Amino acid sequence: MPLYELRKFVVPEFIFGVGARWRLGYYARTMMARRVFIVSDPGVIAAGWTQQVRDALAEVGIASTVFSDVSPNSKDDEVMAGAAMYAAERCDVIVAVGGGSVIDCAKAIAIVHANNCHVRAFEGVDRVEKPGPPLICIPTTAGASADISQFCIVLNSAERYKMAIISKTVIPDVALVDPETTVTMDSYLTACTGIDALTHAIEAFASTASSPIADVHALAAIRLIWANLGQAVREPHLMPARENMALGSLQAGIAFSNASLGAVHALAHSLGGFLDLPHGECNALLLEHVVRFNAPTAPERYRQIGEAMELDLRGASSQILTEQVSQALSTFRNRVGIVGGLAARGVSAAVIPDLAAHAVKDACIVTNPKYANLDDVKAIYGEAL
């Protein structure tokens, strides 16, 4: 019998490091771009990153047009409007400059254009027939890792939940991961996106689809984020902390794109879609409660997670381990400024059945280490209030 399961491991070409964004012109020319469709948002435009992208393209003689009608939780109607504009402007390459919502919107625009159908048709796993046009991503947050993953999250406006589109066709062609672009995030966004990355790493390591290759990146990401997020929140212009957070986010993305996620993301997608809350904030409020649910089922996995979080778990029973890891996560998210629970964000017990109904259908819950039924999901939401 083979020691390891047969696995396929996918990751786009990427450049990591300060100044990576300036390689855009080279890649756009390599792709023979004539007119680039830039997807961004008002906050990124105000920070100046979008104009830098336009300037870099202009320097190599490539025209561009900007689509910026993207919400913090990118919506299906925004995707469809972007796809219509892409076609009308006769663009041939897409560049996404922004956080996870911007990049997910760009991914969705690409596959809508290529397949000539509504974005809602792609929900689920491997539902995209044709890949989109070339896509280059320049992330401006350290958390979502949409720039290297095969996940695309879009809000279903009519039903108020986030759809998970999982397909290798949405993996970008190139990611230019430049830590310098993250310095304009405010402290709260830094905290939320950082906990998002931490959740990616923890869920990937605990996933039933984990593998030795993904595990290496997941544990490395936990160590980096645990050691650097607090400093990135307190001192946003400190480049070593920003670099380590960008690296941690990148490694967490490599891990979860190939090992998938779990119940935290399934519940967060439903919660964020229903109340239009920031995705990272939703993860932060749910993570400790899902860990408390999962850890007794996979104690050795969570022991390694706890050790990567600098906890001394030698000789700890499964019960003590569960409590220590979940309590450390609670303390950590409070320390970086994400305080309170779901009730403080307007969630009431009355909406839990609706939230749970969507969460149990989310593709991410399939690889959760412990099977979670409808009642389990309701209980977790209740604990997080």
C-alpha positions in Angstrom: 0.0 0.0 0.0 1.3 3.5 -0.8 2.2 5.7 2.1 0.5 8.8 0.7 -2.7 9.2 -1.2 -2.6 10.4 -4.9 -3.1 14.1 -4.9 -3.1 16.9 -7.5 -1.6 20.2 -6.2 -2.4 23.4 -8.0 -1.0 26.9 -7.6 -0.7 29.8 -10.0 2.6 31.5 -11.0 3.3 34.1 -8.4 5.9 36.7 -7.5 6.2 37.5 -3.8 8.0 40.5 -2.3 8.2 44.3 -2.1 7.9 45.7 -5.5 6.2 42.7 -7.1 3.4 44.9 -8.5 5.8 46.5 -10.9 6.1 43.3 -12.8 2.6 43.9 -14.2 3.7 45.4 -17.5 6.0 42.4 -18.2 3.2 39.9 -17.7 0.6 42.0 -19.6 2.9 42.2 -22.6 3.6 38.4 -22.3 -0.1 37.8 -22.5 -0.2 40.1 -25.6 -2.8 42.4 -23.9 -4.2 45.2 -26.0 -6.8 46.6 -23.6 -6.8 45.6 -19.9 -9.9 45.5 -17.8 -9.0 46.6 -14.3 -11.3 45.5 -11.5 -10.9 47.6 -8.3 -13.0 49.4 -5.7 -13.3 53.0 -4.4 -11.1 52.4 -1.3 -8.2 50.9 -3.4 -8.6 53.8 -5.9 -8.4 56.3 -3.1 -5.3 54.6 -1.7 -3.6 55.2 -5.1 -2.9 51.5 -6.0 -5.3 51.5 -9.0 -3.6 54.5 -10.6 -0.2 52.8 -10.2 -1.6 49.8 -12.1 -2.8 52.1 -14.9 0.5 53.9 -15.0 2.4 50.6 -15.2 0.3 49.4 -18.1 0.6 52.8 -19.9 4.4 52.6 -19.6 4.4 49.6 -21.9 1.8 51.0 -24.2 -1.3 49.0 -23.0 -4.6 50.8 -22.7 -6.9 50.1 -19.8 -10.4 50.7 -18.4 -11.5 50.5 -14.8 -14.5 48.8 -13.3 -14.9 49.8 -9.6 -18.6 49.1 -8.8 -17.6 46.3 -6.3 -19.0 46.1 -2.8 -17.0 44.8 0.2 -19.0 41.6 -0.4 -19.0 41.3 -4.2 -22.5 40.7 -5.5 -23.9 38.7 -8.4 -25.4 41.8 -10.1 -22.0 43.6 -9.9 -20.4 40.6 -11.6 -22.9 40.7 -14.4 -22.5 44.4 -14.8 -18.7 44.0 -14.9 -19.0 41.2 -17.5 -21.2 43.4 -19.7 -18.6 46.3 -19.5 -15.7 43.9 -20.2 -17.4 42.8 -23.5 -18.5 46.4 -24.4 -15.0 47.7 -23.9 -13.5 44.8 -26.0 -10.9 44.0 -23.4 -8.7 40.9 -23.6 -7.0 40.6 -20.2 -8.2 41.2 -16.6 -6.2 42.8 -13.8 -7.6 42.7 -10.3 -6.2 45.1 -7.8 -7.8 45.0 -4.4 -8.9 42.6 -1.6 -10.7 39.3 -1.8 -14.0 40.7 -3.0 -12.4 42.6 -5.9 -10.4 39.5 -6.9 -13.5 37.2 -6.6 -15.5 39.7 -8.7 -12.8 39.7 -11.3 -12.7 35.8 -11.4 -16.4 35.7 -11.7 -16.5 38.3 -14.5 -13.9 36.2 -16.4 -15.9 33.0 -16.3 -19.3 34.7 -17.0 -17.7 36.3 -20.1 -16.2 33.0 -21.3 -19.4 30.9 -20.7 -22.0 33.5 -21.6 -24.3 32.6 -18.6 -25.3 34.0 -15.2 -22.8 33.7 -12.4 -25.3 31.8 -10.3 -25.0 28.8 -12.7 -21.4 28.2 -11.4 -22.2 27.6 -7.7 -20.7 24.4 -6.4 -17.7 22.3 -7.3 -16.4 22.0 -10.9 -19.4 23.7 -12.6 -17.4 26.0 -14.9 -17.0 24.6 -18.4 -14.6 27.1 -20.0 -11.8 29.1 -18.4 -12.0 32.9 -18.6 -9.5 35.3 -20.2 -6.0 35.8 -18.7 -6.2 37.1 -15.1 -3.5 38.9 -13.1 -4.1 39.6 -9.5 -2.5 42.2 -7.2 -3.9 41.7 -3.7 -4.0 44.7 -1.4 -5.0 42.8 1.8 -3.2 39.9 3.6 -5.9 37.4 4.2 -8.3 36.4 1.4 -5.7 34.6 -0.8 -8.2 34.8 -3.6 -5.2 35.7 -5.8 -3.9 32.1 -5.7 -6.9 30.0 -4.9 -9.5 27.9 -6.9 -12.3 29.5 -4.8 -14.5 32.3 -5.9 -17.1 33.7 -3.5 -20.0 35.8 -4.7 -23.1 37.0 -2.8 -26.4 35.8 -4.1 -28.4 39.0 -3.7 -31.8 37.5 -4.0 -31.3 34.9 -1.4 -28.8 36.8 0.8 -26.0 34.2 1.1 -22.6 33.8 -0.4 -22.1 31.2 -3.2 -19.0 29.2 -3.3 -17.7 28.6 -6.8 -14.8 26.1 -6.7 -13.0 25.3 -9.9 -9.5 25.2 -11.3 -10.7 27.5 -14.1 -10.8 30.4 -11.6 -7.2 30.1 -10.5 -5.5 33.3 -11.7 -2.7 33.1 -14.2 -0.4 35.3 -12.2 -0.4 36.7 -8.7 1.9 39.7 -7.9 1.9 39.6 -4.1 3.5 42.8 -2.9 3.4 43.5 0.9 3.8 47.2 0.3 0.2 47.4 -1.0 -1.2 46.3 2.4 0.1 49.3 4.3 -3.0 51.4 3.5 -5.3 49.0 5.3 -6.7 50.4 8.6 -6.1 48.5 11.8 -9.5 46.8 11.9 -9.3 45.6 8.3 -5.8 44.4 9.0 -7.2 42.4 12.0 -10.1 40.9 10.0 -8.1 39.9 7.0 -5.4 38.5 9.2 -7.9 36.3 11.1 -9.3 35.2 7.8 -5.8 34.0 6.8 -5.4 32.2 10.1 -8.7 30.5 9.6 -7.7 29.3 6.2 -4.6 27.7 7.7 -6.3 26.1 10.6 -9.2 24.7 8.5 -6.9 23.5 5.8 -4.7 21.6 8.3 -7.8 20.1 10.0 -9.6 19.3 6.7 -10.4 15.8 5.7 -8.7 16.6 2.4 -5.4 17.7 4.0 -2.1 16.4 2.6 1.5 16.5 3.6 2.2 19.2 1.0 -0.6 21.4 2.2 0.2 20.7 5.8 3.6 22.3 5.5 2.2 25.6 4.3 -0.7 25.6 6.8 1.5 25.2 9.8 4.0 27.8 8.5 1.1 30.2 8.0 -0.2 29.7 11.5 3.2 30.5 13.0 3.7 33.6 10.9 0.2 35.1 11.5 0.3 34.3 15.2 3.6 36.1 15.6 3.0 39.1 13.4 -0.7 40.1 13.2 -0.7 42.0 16.5 2.3 44.1 15.4 0.7 44.7 11.9 -2.4 46.0 13.7 -0.5 48.3 16.1 2.2 49.5 13.6 0.6 49.4 10.1 3.7 50.9 8.4 6.1 48.4 9.9 7.2 46.5 6.8 8.6 43.3 8.4 5.2 42.6 10.0 3.4 43.4 6.7 5.8 41.1 4.8 5.3 38.3 7.2 1.5 38.7 7.1 1.5 38.7 3.3 3.7 35.6 3.3 1.4 33.9 5.9 -1.6 34.7 3.9 0.1 33.3 0.7 1.0 30.1 2.4 -2.5 29.7 4.0 -3.9 30.2 0.5 -1.7 27.5 -1.0 -2.9 25.2 1.8 -6.6 25.8 1.6 -6.8 26.0 -2.2 -5.6 22.4 -2.2 -7.1 21.0 1.0 -10.3 23.0 1.1 -11.8 24.4 4.3 -14.5 23.6 6.9 -17.4 24.7 9.0 -16.0 28.1 9.9 -16.2 29.2 6.2 -19.5 27.5 5.6 -21.1 29.4 8.5 -19.3 32.6 7.6 -20.5 32.6 4.0 -24.1 32.3 5.2 -23.6 34.9 7.9 -21.8 37.4 5.8 -24.2 37.1 3.0 -27.3 37.5 5.2 -26.0 40.6 7.1 -23.5 41.9 4.6 -20.7 41.7 7.2 -17.0 41.6 6.4 -15.9 38.0 5.7 -12.8 38.1 8.0 -14.9 39.4 10.9 -17.4 36.6 10.5 -14.6 34.0 10.6 -13.1 35.7 13.7 -16.4 35.5 15.5 -17.0 31.8 14.6 -13.5 30.3 14.7 -13.2 29.5 18.4 -16.7 27.9 18.5 -16.1 25.7 15.5 -12.7 24.6 17.0 -14.5 23.7 20.2 -16.9 21.5 18.1 -14.1 19.9 15.9 -11.1 19.4 18.2 -12.3 16.3 20.1 -12.7 14.5 16.8 -9.2 15.3 15.6 -7.1 16.0 18.7 -3.7 15.3 17.2 -4.4 17.7 14.3 -5.5 20.4 16.8 -2.5 19.7 19.0 -0.2 20.6 16.2 -2.3 23.7 15.5 -2.0 24.7 19.1 1.7 24.2 19.1 2.0 26.4 16.0 0.1 29.0 18.1 2.9 28.7 20.7 0.8 26.8 23.2 2.4 24.3 25.6 0.1 21.3 25.2 2.4 18.5 26.5 0.3 15.9 28.2 -2.9 17.8 27.7 -6.0 15.7 27.5 -8.4 16.1 24.5 -10.7 18.1 26.7 -8.0 20.4 28.0 -6.5 20.8 24.5 -9.8 21.8 23.1 -10.4 24.4 25.7 -6.9 25.9 25.6 -6.8 26.2 21.8 -10.3 27.7 21.6 -9.6 30.1 24.5 -6.3 31.2 22.9 -8.1 32.0 19.7 -10.7 34.0 21.6 -8.0 36.0 23.4 -6.1 36.6 20.2 -9.0 38.0 18.2 -10.0 40.3 21.1 -6.4 41.5 21.4 -6.4 42.6 17.8 -9.6 44.5 18.3 -12.4 42.1 17.1 -14.5 42.1 20.3 -18.0 41.0 21.2 -20.1 38.3 19.4 -22.7 38.0 16.8 -25.5 39.6 18.8 -23.4 42.8 18.9 -23.6 42.8 15.1 -27.3 42.5 15.0 -27.7 38.7 14.8 -30.6 37.3 16.8 -31.7 33.8 17.7 -34.6 34.2 15.3 -32.4 34.3 12.2 -30.3 31.3 13.1 -32.6 28.7 11.3 -32.2 30.7 8.0 -28.4 31.0 8.5 -28.0 27.3 9.2 -30.1 26.3 6.3 -27.6 27.9 3.9 -24.5 26.9 5.9 -25.2 23.1 5.7 -25.4 23.3 1.9 -22.1 25.2 1.5 -19.4 23.2 -0.2 -16.8 24.0 2.5 -18.6 22.0 5.1 -18.0 18.8 3.3 -14.3 18.6 4.4 -14.9 19.7 8.0 -13.2 17.1 10.3 -16.5 16.4 12.1 -19.8 15.9 10.4 -22.0 18.9 11.2 -25.8 18.5 10.8 -28.4 21.3 10.8 -28.8 21.1 14.6 -25.0 21.3 15.1 -24.7 24.4 13.0 -27.6 26.1 14.8 -25.8 25.3 18.1 -22.6 26.8 16.9 -24.3 30.0 15.8 -26.1 30.1 19.2 -22.8 29.8 21.1 -21.3 32.6 18.9 -24.1 35.1 19.8 
